[in-house]
Amino acid sequence: MKLEIDGQPFEIVDYQHVKPGKGQAFARIKLKNLKTGNVVEKTYKVGEKLELADFEEREMEYLYNDGEFYYFMDNRTYEQTGVPAASLGEKAKFLKENTTVMVQFYKGEAISVKLPKSIVLQVTDTEPGFKGDTVSNVTKPATLETGAVIQVPMFINPGDFVRVNPETGEYIERVNVK
């Protein structure tokens, strides 16, 4: 759920209903600021009214970036929207052209991007693996086609495609792409 608190958009990350032995019940809520990414914890009395944010998510396709903004195109209207590079943060290093993402709008302004749960990218540079390195859970650094560097198992070679979690930057699996 998206809320507006003190003129800022927040998303509920965690919610806990507390009913103490004495006194009135209350809710302890962890909120993530959608503009800055900061997480805060607030307490509200049960029954207290909160305001829903003027919030919208649209499926868009990543086109390019100019260093200051990342540009996305709405697949239905072909309208292009720029999202500030600062609001993408570390997620930007996993963005590949033509990737479909969810762009989040607050009061008509693009403020954030939600990447898919996993993205398939090609390994461009890593030390070659050796026969017999397939069973150990030893890792090595690998550079992906977007420039991101992640840790991969020893059996991954340059040219292989890997599935990556863009939120954590972790290797998930090797993928056969034809």
VOBA-1610 file (N, C-alpha, C; in pm, whole numbers, padded with zeros to 5 digits, always signed):
BEGIN
Met+00084-00117+00000Met+00000+00000+00000Met+00089+00123+00000Lys+00050+00223-00077Lys+00126+00347-00088Lys+00053+00457-00010Leu+00126+00528+00076Leu+00069+00633+00159Leu+00142+00764+00137Glu+00073+00874+00168Glu+00137+01006+00164Glu+00145+01057+00307Ile+00268+01080+00354Ile+00290+01128+00490Ile+00381+01250+00480Asp+00333+01362+00534Asp+00408+01489+00530Asp+00449+01527+00388Gly+00363+01501+00290Gly+00390+01540+00151Gly+00488+01449+00078Gln+00522+01334+00137Gln+00616+01242+00076Gln+00547+01107+00051Pro+00581+01039-00061Pro+00520+00907-00087Pro+00597+00797-00013Phe+00522+00709+00053Phe+00580+00597+00127Phe+00510+00468+00087Glu+00586+00357+00096Glu+00530+00225+00072Glu+00546+00146+00201Ile+00441+00072+00241Ile+00448-00009+00362Ile+00535-00131+00334Val+00640-00148+00414Val+00732-00260+00399Val+00695-00371+00498Asp+00660-00332+00620Asp+00627-00428+00724Asp+00522-00367+00815Tyr+00434-00451+00869Tyr+00324-00406+00951Tyr+00310-00499+01071Gln+00294-00441+01191Gln+00277-00523+01309Gln+00167-00461+01395His+00063-00539+01424His-00047-00494+01509His-00013-00534+01652Val-00012-00438+01745Val+00026-00464+01883Val-00092-00432+01975Lys-00128-00526+02060Lys-00235-00505+02156Lys-00175-00529+02294Pro-00134-00420+02360Pro-00073-00435+02493Pro-00178-00479+02596Gly-00132-00526+02710Gly-00223-00568+02817Gly-00310-00454+02865Lys-00252-00336+02877Lys-00327-00217+02918Lys-00319-00115+02805Gly-00419-00037+02792Gly-00416+00071+02694Gly-00470+00029+02559Gln-00460+00123+02467Gln-00517+00107+02333Gln-00421+00032+02241Ala-00477-00046+02148Ala-00396-00116+02049Ala-00334-00015+01953Phe-00220-00051+01895Phe-00155+00037+01798Phe-00089-00046+01689Ala-00051+00021+01583Ala+00016-00044+01470Ala+00156+00013+01456Arg+00254-00076+01448Arg+00392-00036+01423Arg+00419-00065+01276Ile+00449+00039+01198Ile+00462+00025+01053Ile+00601+00068+01007Lys+00665-00017+00925Lys+00791+00018+00860Lys+00756+00073+00723Leu+00803+00194+00693Leu+00771+00261+00567Leu+00898+00292+00489Lys+00891+00274+00357Lys+01004+00309+00270Lys+00964+00431+00189Asn+01046+00537+00197Asn+01023+00658+00119Asn+01052+00625-00027Leu+00954+00643-00114Leu+00970+00606-00255Leu+01060+00702-00332Lys+01081+00822-00281Lys+01170+00917-00349Lys+01316+00897-00307Thr+01339+00877-00177Thr+01477+00869-00129Thr+01524+00726-00102Gly+01430+00633-00080Gly+01466+00495-00050Gly+01491+00471+00098Asn+01483+00576+00182Asn+01504+00560+00326Asn+01389+00483+00389Val+01420+00401+00489Val+01318+00325+00561Val+01305+00384+00701Val+01180+00414+00740Val+01152+00468+00874Val+01045+00382+00940Glu+01040+00388+01072Glu+00940+00314+01147Glu+00852+00415+01220Lys+00721+00399+01205Lys+00626+00489+01271Lys+00522+00407+01345Thr+00463+00468+01448Thr+00360+00404+01527Thr+00232+00485+01516Tyr+00120+00417+01491Tyr-00010+00482+01477Tyr-00111+00411+01565Lys-00204+00491+01623Lys-00313+00433+01699Lys-00408+00364+01602Val-00468+00255+01647Val-00566+00186+01564Val-00684+00280+01544Gly-00728+00293+01420Gly-00839+00383+01388Gly-00794+00518+01335Glu-00664+00548+01349Glu-00612+00675+01297Glu-00614+00671+01145Lys-00655+00779+01082Lys-00668+00785+00936Lys-00536+00824+00871Leu-00502+00753+00763Leu-00383+00784+00684Leu-00427+00813+00542Glu-00352+00898+00473Glu-00389+00940+00337Glu-00318+00854+00232Leu-00397+00801+00137Leu-00338+00725+00027Leu-00267+00820-00067Ala-00155+00776-00123Ala-00076+00860-00214Ala-00135+00855-00354Asp-00120+00966-00428Asp-00158+00973-00569Asp-00047+00902-00645Phe-00062+00771-00658Phe+00047+00685-00704Phe+00001+00598-00820Glu+00091+00579-00917Glu+00058+00498-01033Glu+00183+00422-01078Glu+00164+00300-01127Glu+00273+00221-01184Glu+00237+00191-01329Arg+00335+00211-01418Arg+00313+00180-01560Arg+00425+00092-01611Glu+00387-00004-01696Glu+00485-00091-01760Glu+00551-00012-01873Met+00683-00002-01868Met+00757+00075-01968Met+00882-00001-02010Glu+00939+00040-02123Glu+01058-00025-02178Glu+01176+00072-02167Tyr+01289+00021-02115Tyr+01409+00104-02101Tyr+01470+00130-02238Leu+01500+00259-02266Leu+01558+00296-02395Leu+01707+00328-02384Tyr+01741+00432-02307Tyr+01880+00476-02298Tyr+01896+00569-02178Asn+02022+00609-02148Asn+02044+00711-02045Asn+02145+00812-02095Asp+02136+00932-02041Asp+02229+01038-02081Asp+02320+01078-01965Gly+02327+00992-01863Gly+02409+01021-01746Gly+02329+01084-01634Glu+02238+01174-01667Glu+02157+01242-01566Glu+02019+01177-01551Phe+01964+01129-01662Phe+01832+01065-01662Phe+01835+00933-01736Tyr+01749+00841-01695Tyr+01726+00715-01766Tyr+01590+00729-01834Tyr+01584+00700-01963Tyr+01462+00722-02039Tyr+01389+00591-02067Phe+01257+00597-02048Phe+01170+00481-02065Phe+01055+00518-02157Met+01003+00419-02231Met+00892+00443-02323Met+00772+00359-02281Asp+00656+00425-02277Asp+00531+00356-02248Asp+00496+00273-02370Asn+00473+00142-02352Asn+00448+00052-02465Asn+00313+00075-02532Arg+00220+00142-02464Arg+00088+00168-02524Arg+00082+00302-02595Thr+00136+00407-02531Thr+00123+00543-02587Thr+00250+00589-02659Tyr+00360+00516-02643Tyr+00491+00551-02700Tyr+00545+00682-02644Glu+00492+00725-02531Glu+00538+00846-02463Glu+00667+00813-02388Gln+00767+00903-02395Gln+00895+00881-02328Gln+00899+00960-02197Thr+00957+00898-02094Thr+00967+00959-01962Thr+01109+00943-01910Gly+01161+01049-01849Gly+01293+01045-01789Gly+01284+01027-01639Val+01366+00936-01584Val+01372+00912-01440Val+01512+00953-01395Pro+01524+01037-01290Pro+01657+01078-01244Pro+01746+00959-01209Ala+01872+00966-01249Ala+01967+00858-01224Ala+01981+00830-01075Ala+01974+00933-00993Ala+01989+00915-00849Ala+01881+00827-00789Ser+01761+00829-00846Ser+01652+00748-00789Ser+01666+00599-00825Leu+01745+00566-00926Leu+01767+00426-00960Leu+01876+00364-00873Gly+01977+00441-00840Gly+02085+00392-00754Gly+02159+00275-00815Glu+02183+00172-00735Glu+02259+00053-00776Glu+02184-00033-00877Lys+02051-00020-00883Lys+01972-00100-00977Lys+02008-00066-01122Ala+02056+00055-01146Ala+02084+00101-01282Ala+02188+00015-01352Lys+02280-00044-01277Lys+02386-00123-01342Lys+02335-00255-01398Phe+02210-00291-01371Phe+02153-00414-01426Phe+02053-00385-01539Leu+02037-00257-01575Leu+01942-00220-01681Leu+02005-00241-01817Lys+01936-00315-01900Lys+01978-00342-02037Lys+01872-00284-02130Glu+01915-00230-02243Glu+01819-00171-02337Glu+01711-00272-02371Asn+01588-00221-02388Asn+01468-00299-02422Asn+01416-00385-02307Thr+01465-00366-02185Thr+01413-00438-02069Thr+01281-00374-02027Thr+01181-00457-02001Thr+01051-00407-01955Thr+01054-00396-01803Val+01019-00277-01752Val+01020-00249-01608Val+00890-00180-01569Met+00868-00165-01439Met+00754-00088-01389Met+00807+00046-01341Val+00761+00155-01404Val+00801+00289-01363Val+00693+00342-01269Gln+00736+00393-01153Gln+00644+00441-01052Gln+00631+00592-01060Phe+00506+00640-01063Phe+00476+00782-01074Phe+00407+00829-00947Tyr+00448+00946-00898Tyr+00386+01009-00782Tyr+00342+01148-00826Lys+00212+01172-00823Lys+00153+01299-00870Lys+00199+01332-01011Gly+00203+01230-01098Gly+00238+01249-01238Gly+00387+01255-01268Glu+00472+01251-01167Glu+00617+01260-01186Glu+00681+01122-01165Ala+00766+01080-01259Ala+00835+00952-01248Ala+00939+00963-01137Ile+00925+00877-01035Ile+01016+00887-00920Ile+01103+00764-00899Ser+01059+00648-00950Ser+01133+00526-00922Ser+01106+00421-01027Val+01191+00318-01029Val+01177+00208-01124Val+01184+00077-01048Lys+01091-00013-01079Lys+01089-00145-01019Lys+01133-00244-01126Leu+01250-00306-01107Leu+01303-00402-01204Leu+01236-00538-01186Pro+01241-00623-01289Pro+01187-00759-01275Pro+01262-00834-01165Lys+01204-00944-01116Lys+01266-01024-01009Lys+01401-01081-01053Ser+01415-01110-01184Ser+01543-01160-01235Ser+01564-01110-01377Ile+01691-01092-01412Ile+01729-01043-01544Ile+01838-01136-01599Val+01828-01169-01728Val+01929-01253-01793Val+02029-01162-01863Leu+02156-01176-01827Leu+02263-01095-01886Leu+02379-01186-01925Gln+02456-01138-02024Gln+02571-01215-02072Gln+02697-01176-01996Val+02779-01277-01965Val+02908-01253-01899Val+03007-01212-02007Thr+03069-01095-01992Thr+03164-01048-02093Thr+03308-01076-02053Asp+03334-01082-01920Asp+03472-01103-01878Asp+03475-01174-01743Thr+03552-01282-01736Thr+03579-01353-01611Thr+03693-01450-01637Glu+03753-01496-01531Glu+03858-01596-01549Glu+03794-01724-01599Pro+03859-01796-01689Pro+03798-01921-01739Pro+03789-02027-01629Gly+03684-02109-01640Gly+03668-02218-01545Gly+03749-02339-01589Phe+03768-02430-01499Phe+03842-02552-01531Phe+03754-02673-01506Lys+03785-02783-01573Lys+03710-02907-01556Lys+03721-02951-01410Gly+03609-02986-01351Gly+03608-03026-01211Gly+03567-02915-01117Asp+03550-02792-01167Asp+03511-02679-01083Asp+03359-02666-01069Thr+03284-02769-01103Thr+03139-02756-01107Thr+03070-02784-00975Val+03135-02848-00881Val+03067-02889-00759Val+03093-02794-00643Ser+03204-02727-00641Ser+03237-02641-00527Ser+03153-02513-00530Asn+03139-02451-00412Asn+03066-02326-00407Asn+03162-02208-00392Val+03278-02220-00455Val+03375-02112-00461Val+03331-02019-00574Thr+03343-01888-00553Thr+03299-01793-00655Thr+03415-01708-00705Lys+03389-01641-00816Lys+03487-01550-00876Lys+03411-01431-00932Pro+03476-01315-00949Pro+03407-01198-01005Pro+03387-01214-01157Ala+03274-01165-01204Ala+03245-01168-01348Ala+03183-01034-01386Thr+03226-00980-01501Thr+03169-00856-01553Thr+03058-00891-01651Leu+02943-00828-01635Leu+02829-00852-01722Leu+02825-00750-01834Glu+02738-00773-01933Glu+02730-00686-02050Glu+02691-00542-02016Thr+02629-00521-01900Thr+02590-00386-01859Thr+02701-00316-01782Gly+02810-00388-01752Gly+02921-00331-01676Gly+02919-00368-01529Ala+02810-00429-01483Ala+02801-00471-01344Ala+02897-00587-01317Val+02951-00590-01197Val+03039-00700-01156Val+02970-00776-01044Ile+02953-00908-01064Ile+02889-00993-00963Ile+02978-01114-00935Gln+02946-01188-00830Gln+03017-01311-00797Gln+02943-01428-00861Val+03015-01513-00934Val+02955-01629-01002Val+03035-01754-00966Pro+02975-01874-00984Pro+03050-01998-00959Pro+03166-02013-01057Met+03260-02098-01022Met+03382-02116-01102Met+03356-02170-01242Phe+03244-02242-01266Phe+03219-02302-01397Phe+03164-02203-01500Ile+03136-02079-01462Ile+03086-01978-01556Ile+03203-01924-01639Asn+03183-01915-01772Asn+03286-01867-01864Asn+03238-01743-01938Pro+03330-01667-01999Pro+03288-01553-02081Pro+03197-01603-02194Gly+03091-01528-02220Gly+02995-01567-02324Gly+02874-01639-02269Asp+02882-01692-02145Asp+02768-01758-02083Asp+02662-01653-02045Phe+02538-01697-02040Phe+02429-01612-01994Phe+02391-01655-01853Val+02371-01556-01764Val+02335-01585-01626Val+02211-01507-01586Arg+02133-01566-01496Arg+02016-01498-01440Arg+02062-01434-01309Val+02029-01304-01293Val+02074-01226-01179Val+01954-01163-01109Asn+01959-01154-00977Asn+01859-01081-00900Asn+01906-00936-00894Pro+01837-00841-00963Pro+01885-00703-00966Pro+01873-00629-00833Glu+01788-00675-00743Glu+01773-00610-00613Glu+01896-00635-00525Thr+01948-00759-00529Thr+02061-00795-00443Thr+02193-00804-00518Gly+02187-00815-00653Gly+02308-00831-00732Gly+02365-00971-00724Glu+02282-01068-00687Glu+02330-01205-00670Glu+02303-01291-00793Tyr+02396-01380-00821Tyr+02384-01480-00925Tyr+02274-01579-00885Ile+02186-01616-00981Ile+02082-01715-00954Ile+02114-01847-01023Glu+02135-01841-01157Glu+02163-01963-01232Glu+02220-01931-01369Arg+02281-02032-01432Arg+02327-02019-01570Arg+02208-02050-01659Val+02196-01977-01772Val+02082-01993-01862Val+02132-02029-02001Asn+02065-02124-02066Asn+02097-02158-02204Asn+02011-02071-02295Val+02074-01980-02370Val+02003-01892-02462Val+02035-01935-02604Lys+01931-01952-02683Lys+01953-01996-02821Lys+01916-01890-02919
//
